[in-house]
Amino acid sequence: MQAFYLNQLPWLDAPFTRFVNERLSGHSAHAQLVSIEQGYGGHILAREMAEAAMCTQLTPVGACGQCKSCLLFKAGTHPDCHVIKADGAQIKVDQIRDLCQKLTVTAQQGGQRVAIIQNSEQFNLASANALLKTLEEPGNNILIILQTDVPSRLLATIKSRCQQVAYLKPNKQQVLDWLNQFQLLPPAPEGQKTHDVTWCLGMMGGPLKLAESLENEHYHKLLTFRQDWAKSIQSGHLSGSLIKVSEQQIVDALNVLYLYLRQYVLKSKKIDPLATSNIIGLSSKVAQMCQRLTTMASINAPALCQDYILEFRQLIHLK
């Protein structure tokens, strides 16, 4: 996958510039909440914020890249920068207690002590509570950056002690322009327009994930599912890729069905309000099944797909 840098993600220019200006003015909050999914570059922004905070010769456009602190940071050996990731499915209390202890020690480089906590929605209750005291009384020259893909899963007491990093998500046209800039859009068939690849942007989790999917052919599989759902719903029988969909592919297939159902409701002008409500209910049922599949031992994937096709056709009175 192509690696992207902050200066290649234009939708993050404004929040990063705002942070740098706050640092230069001496009015930066000690805890920053980056509620930006990794698919939109939240992890990249958090890292650049950390580097800027630790730079000893900060410029209006960010870290200088040349001072000793910057060189250590880029090498991944800065002793005053601490990165926390989930240990398994959770960020555990011992990880946070160890971090808080390290933040009390005098900075080895004599400057800022920084913690980056990635996917902070993976806190459990104990680890979240263990961080609260440090957020309330951080001490001098400490910056804690919490990146999260799912801010709704964070405790209100955590969120209230952080400065929210505001940003605007790029719209679909901006995403298409960005993909085109890096020549990631699939070529259009001769005599036809390029189809809109952003139909699965929400499922992917952001432009960076969509770019990865386009590069590794995963997108093509999703598009095939989309086309085969349309054919299967029209005929009432499984078509193409859905006939042999595997347990490893079923979550992708159902996520595509969820999007298909939502788009069907938005675009169809022939279904009555009751059918519309029922189709929305079916899409929610499909989404819930996707969540359940992560814990199910085995599933007859084609049979499940056929059940949804029949249920949908009943809702719109197709025989």
Buried (B, 14 or more C-beta within 10 A) or exposed (E): EEEBEBEBBEBBEEBBEBBBEBBEEEEBBBBBBBBBBBBBBBBBBBBBBBBBBBBBEBEEEBBBEEBEBBEBBEEEEBEBBBBBEBEEEEBBBEBBBBBBEEBEEEBEBEBBBBBBBBBBBBBBEBBBBBBBEBBEEBEEBBBBBBBBBEBEEBBEEBBEBBEEBEBEEBEEEBBBEBBEEEEBBEEEEEEEEEEEBBBBBBBBBBBBBBBBBBEEEBBEBBBBBBBBBEEBBEEBEBBBBBEEBEEEBBBBBBBBBBBBBBEBBEEEEEBEEEBBEBBBEBBEEBBEBBEEBEEEEEBEBBEBBBEBBBBBBEBBEEE
